[in-house]
Amino acid sequence: MATKQILNPYDLSVITELELADADALESALATAHDLAEDRSKWLPAYQRIAILERTVEIMSGQIEELTKLAASEGGKPYMDSKVEVLRAINGVKLAIEHIPEIKGTQIPMGHTESSANRLAFTQREPIGVVASLSAFNHPLNLIVHQTVPAIAVGCPVIVKPASSTPMSCFKMVEILHEAGLPPEWCQALMLNNQDATSLATDSRVNFLSFIGSGRVGWMLASKLAPGTRYALEHGGAAPVIVDQSADTEPMLDLLAKGGFYHAGQVCVSVQRVFVHASMAEQVAQGLADRASKMQVGDQLDPATEVGPLIDPGEVDRVEAWVNEARELGGKVLCGGERISATCYQPTVILDAPDEAEVSKSEIFGPVVCVYSYDDKDDAVKRANQLPFHFQAAVFTKDLDDALDMGNRLNATAVMVNDHTAFRVDWMPFGGRDASGMGMGGIPYSMHEMTRDKMIVIKSSVL
């Protein structure tokens, strides 16, 4: 049987070696999940789902340190940020519990016409069926919670395929769910090769696909889905920020530094393109560079580390090439701009990289922030919107009218005012539009997406 080595992305040491599930294992998982979805007598009642998830919270809360080190060791996110991820994951399960009572329908008025007399009509939300979740590496525990727990909460069997580089947090989360009392067949985790992962996503027995990853793969899968399969795709972005002359600079710089270099920039809504009025662009860029140059880069398991490794050396090669290209085309590298090792890259700030450079037109997904000067805000908005990726954006201003205007004009699913683009809480809608994805995540929003309406109409002479 084929195996996959799981490496620590900092020193490339082997953490473990896991077997890949084969086509027979995938078929067994799909058949099992489909049987559960089709046979209502096997469905888990709401009170049982609540009890299981409450027990899940208890178990996770007793293993915070273990879960933190596991997620950090395989994913490369610094220890301090991985602990925040674990706490978010626990809160995500709590959110699902709180929203189970909100799975409900409405009464549809009848009797307003003679033809609708003597009828009572109402809708109810039902689980959509089998959920297939294909996950990403950058939040190895919290993404699994977002892609499995909503399904469990609403009563859908779920098959989850973790990122091949970070599967251990997924398997641990599924183990916890089973320990909490969830029958194993309701949540199955499989390590799959690319061909079998495609087979999972596009199987006709799958009712809902949750995909987090590259747009190239996500849109390919969407084009091959079986008729009737609903989906949510979460891809990358190139998050823009517009800064006007009224912005409070010092606190803004702290926020931009955090939003740009958190998890070495390997976040779909990382601060990437900062458009600043020409009168202060160089000052802002230098202030950001000063902060970036002081960040401690290194072993993600060291509690003092602020910026860890990229997920693999190939990503360091790519980021290095993109920064070198921007420099050669005339961009000013104010700090960083060099690899530290095979796995780490310096936090980098580039001023006025040309529009044709890759760092200006593609998602960097690395520890690089670009600052651009503008004279006319209309031009800044046009440049912010010109890429096909539209996810979260931000504006820094003290002018309320300007904040509202930018909120309306920036093409994004969310616009943060006086905060960085990577702000998120797990009860808010979260997702990209246009090339950045389709559908909305967030615990309650995913729960809604994983259910569907059924209307029941009762005709009676006593009504």
N, C-alpha and C positions, 0 to 999 in steps of 0.2 A: 504493500500500500504506500502511496506517495506521502511524503511528510514535508513539513515546513519548519525551518528553524526560526525562532522568535529571538530577535537581537535587541540588546540595549542600544538605543540609537546614539548614546554618547560615546561608549568605548567599543561598540560592536561585539561585545561578549555575548555568548549564547545563553539566553535565559532558560529556554526549554525547546523541545522539539515536539510538534503536534502532528497527528495524522490528518490528512485531508479525507473528508467523506467522499465516497465514490458515487457513481450514478445510481447504484442500487439503494444506497442509504438515503439519497435525495428522494427517490421514488417512494420509499417507505415513509419518509417524513411527510411528503405531500399527501399520500393516501390516508395517513393517520389524521392529519389536520382536516382534510376534506370530509372524512367520515364524521369528525366531531361537529363540523359546521353544518352538515346536512341532517344530523340526528338530534332534534331538539331535546330528546330525553336525556342526552348527555351534557346539555348546557349547564354551566355553573350559575346558580342563582346569585343575585346581587349581594345578598348578605354574606354568602360564602366568599365572593370575590373581595369584599371589603375586609373580611377577617384575614384572608391570605395576605392582602397588601398591608394591613396593619402589622401583621407578624413580620413581613418583609422589612418594614421600617425599623422594627425592634432589632432584627438581626443585623441590618446594615449599620445601625447606630452603635452597635457593640463591636464593629469591625472597621471603624473609620481609619485607623492607622494602617491596618493591613490593606484596605482598599486604596488608600492614598499611595502607598509605596508600590503597589501593583500597577496602578495606572501610570504613575510617574516612570517606573522602570521600563515599561514597554513603549510608552508614548513620547517620552522626552519632555513633557511639560514639567516645569520646576515644581519641587515639592510643595511650596507654599500655594501655588495655583492649583495643583492637583488636589490638595485638601479642600479648597473651595469647590472644586468640581464634585468631590464626593458629597459634600454637604448639600450642594445643589441637587445631586441625584436623589438623596434622601428626601429633600423637600419636594422633588418631582413626584415621588410615590405618594406623599401626603396630598399633593394637589389632585392626583387622580382619585384618591379616596373621597376627597371633598366634592368632586364633580360627578361621582356616580349618581347621586340623587337628581342631578340635572339632566340625566338622559331621559327625556320625556317628550311627549307630543302635545298637541293642542286640539281643542274642539273646533270643528268646521261647522259654521252656522248652516242650518237647514230650515225649511219652512218659509223662506222668503218668497218663494214662488209656489204656485199650485203643484208643479211637477216635483218639487222637493219636499212636499208635506209628508208628515208621518215618518220622518227619518231622523236618526241620530247618527252623526258622523264624527269621528275623531282619528287623529294620527298617533302613532307610537314609533319610537326609534328602535330599530333592531340592529344587532351586530351585522356588519356587512358580509362577514364570512372569513375566509383564510387571508391572513395578512402575511406578506413576505417583506422582510426588512433587510436592506443591504446598507451597511453602515460604513463610517469613515474612521480614520485613525486619530483625529486630532482631539477628540474628547471621548476616550475609549470606554468610560463608564456612563457618563451622562447621556451620550447619544443612544446607547443601548437602552437606558431607561426610557428615553423619549420614543423609541421605536418598538418597545415591547410592552411597557406598562399600560399605555393607553389602550392597546388591543386587549390585554387581559382585563382591564377595568370595564370595558364595554362587553366582554364576552366573546372575543374573537380568538381562535387559535392562531398562533404566530410562529413563523419560522424565521430565525434571524441568522444572517450571515455577517460576521464581524469583518472588519478590515483585516487583511492577511498579515499586516505588521503588528496589530494590537488586538489579538483575540482573547487574551487571558482575562481581561476585565469582563468581557462578555460572558465567557464560560462561568466565571465566578458569580456574576449577577444571576444567571439562569440557575445555577446551583442554589443560590440563596432563595430564589422564588420557589424552587422545588422543596427546599427545606422548610419554607414557610407554609407548605401545604398545597401548592399548586400541583395538580397531577402532571407528570412530566410531558405528556403528549400535548398539553396546552401551550407550552413554550419550548421549542426545540432549537438548539444552536448547532450550526454546521459550518465547518471550515470547508470551503469549496474552491476549486479552480475557476478561472474566468468563464470557461464554457458552461460548467454546471451552474454557476451563479446566474448566467443568462437564462439557462433552462428553468431555474427556479422562478425568476422574475416574470418570465413570459408564459408560464404554464397556465392552461385554461382553468385550472382549479383555484388559482389565486384571484381573489376578489379585490385586493388592495395592495399596491406596491408602495413602500416607503423607501426612498433612495436618497442617500446623502453621499455626495462625491462629485467627481468632475462632470462638467456639462457634456463633454464628449461622450462619456459612457451613459449618463442619465438620459440624454435625448435619444441615443441609440436604443436603449431599452424601451423608452416610451413608444418608439416607432414600431416596436415588435410585440407590444402587449396584446393579449387575447382580447377579443371584443367584450366590452363591458367592464374590463378591469379599470378601476379608478386608481389614481396615483398622486403622490406628492413627491416632487423632486426638489432637493435643496443643493444648489451649486454655489460656485464662488462669486466673488464680486471684486470691485476695485474701488473701495469706498471713498467717496469724495467728501471733503470738508471745505466750507467757505468761511473765511474769517474777514470781518470788516473792521474798520478803524476804531470802532467803539469797544471791541472785545477786551475783556480783562485778561491780560496776557499771561501773567505768571500761573494762575490756576489752570488756564487753558493748556499751557505747555505740559504741565504734569499729566493732564488727561490725555493729551495727544501722544505723549511718550508711552503711557500705559496701553492705550488703544492700538498703537502701532507696533509695539515690541512684545506684547503679551504672547506667550507661547511661540516666541521667535517669529511672530507675524503669520503663523500657520492657522489662521482663523478666517472664515469666509467673509467677515465684516471688519477685518483689521483696517485701521486708518492707513490709507495708502497715498491718496492724492490730496494735498492741502493747498487750497487756493487762497492767497493772502494779498491784500491790497499792497501795491508797489511801495507805498510809503513805509511799510513795516515788514515786508516779506523777508528781507535779509536778517532783520532782528529776530523774527520768529524762527526762521530756519536755524540760525546760530544758537538760539536758546534751546531748541529741540536737540540740536547736535550736542550741546553741552551736557544735557541730561542723558542722551544715548551713550556718550563716551564714558560715562561713569557707571553704567550698568555692569553688574558682575555676570559674566558669561561662563558657562561650564557645566559641570555634572549636575543633572537635574535633581539628584537625590540629596545634594548639599542644600540645607535649608537657607543658605545665604544666596544661592543662585537666583538671579532675576530673569535671565534669558538662557534657555537650554539649547540642545542641539536641534538641527533639522531632522526630519524623520529618517533620512538616509543620505549617504554621501552624494548620490546623484543630484539631490536637491541643492546641496551646497555648490556643486559644479554649475548648475543652472543659474542660481542666484549670482554667483561670481561672474558668469558670462554676461548676464543682463546688466550688472552694475558696470562692468568694463565697457560694454557697448555704450551705455549712457554717458560715461566719462569721455569716451572717444568722440562722441557726437556733440560734446560741448557742455554737458551737465557738470555742475560743480559739486564734487563729493566733499562735504563739510566734515564728516567723521566716518570712521569705519572704512568700508570699501575693500576689505581684505578678509580672506578666510583665516580662521584661527587654527583650524585643524581639519581633518577629513570630514568632521561631523558638525563643526560649529562655524558660524559666520558672524563677523562683527556687526552690531547694530549700526545701521548706515542711514545717513540723511543726505539727500541729493537736492540741490537747488536748481530749478529751471532745467530739468531734463527735457530734451526736445520731444515733441508729440510723437515722432516716429520711433522713438526708443521703446523697447519692450516694456520697460518699467512704467511707461506712460500709457500703454495701450492694452496691457494684459495684467491679469491678477498675479502679483509677485509671490504671495504665499511664502514670504521669508521676511527677515528683520530689516526691511528697507522702507523708508518713508520719503516721498517726494514732495517738495514744496515748490509751488509755482506762483509767480507774481502776476497780478492783474491790475489794470487801470479802470476797467469798466465792469461793473458787476454783472451786467447782461452777458458779457463775454465769458465771465467766470462760470455762470450757470450753464451756458452753452457747452463749455469745455467739460464741466462736471458731468453733463448728461450725454456726451457724445459717444461714449463706449456702449456696447450692447449689454453690459452687465449692470443691473440695477437691483440693489439689495437695501442696505441701510446707508444713510448719509447724515451729515451734521452741519450745523451753522453756529458760529460763535458771534454774538451780537448783543448789545444792550437795548437795541431798538425793537420794540414789540412789533411794529408794523413790518419791519424788515424780517423778523423771525417768521411771521405769518406768511409773508410774501415768499420767502425761501422755502418754507414748508410746502407751499402750493406748487412751486415751480421746479423743485428738484425731483427728478424721476427716481423714486425710491419707494419701497414698501413701508419705511419708517424714517422719519427725519428727527434727529436729536437736536435740541436747542441747548447750547452751552454744555454739551457733554460729548464724549467721543462716540464714534460710530459703532463700537463693539458693545455698547450697553445692551444688556438683556436680562430680563427676569422670565421665569419659565411659565408664567400664566399669561404672558402677552403673546399676540400673534407674531410669528417669526418665519420669514421665508423670502425668497427672491422673486422678482418678476422678470419678464422678457427672457434673456439668455441665462439669467441667474436662477431660474426655477419655476415651479408651478405648485400652487397649493400652499397652505399655511401650517406650520408646526406650532409648538407650544402645547402643553399638556391638554388643556380643555379643547383646543382647536383640533388637535389630532383625534381626540375622543369623538368629537362630532363627525370628523371626516370618516372615521371607521364605523359609523352607523349610517343607517338609511331609513327613510320614512316608509311606513306602511299605513294606509288609511283603511279603516273599517267603517262601513255604512250599514246601519241596522234599520230595517223597515218594520214598523209595527203600528197597528191600528190604534194603540193606546197613546201614541206620541202626538 
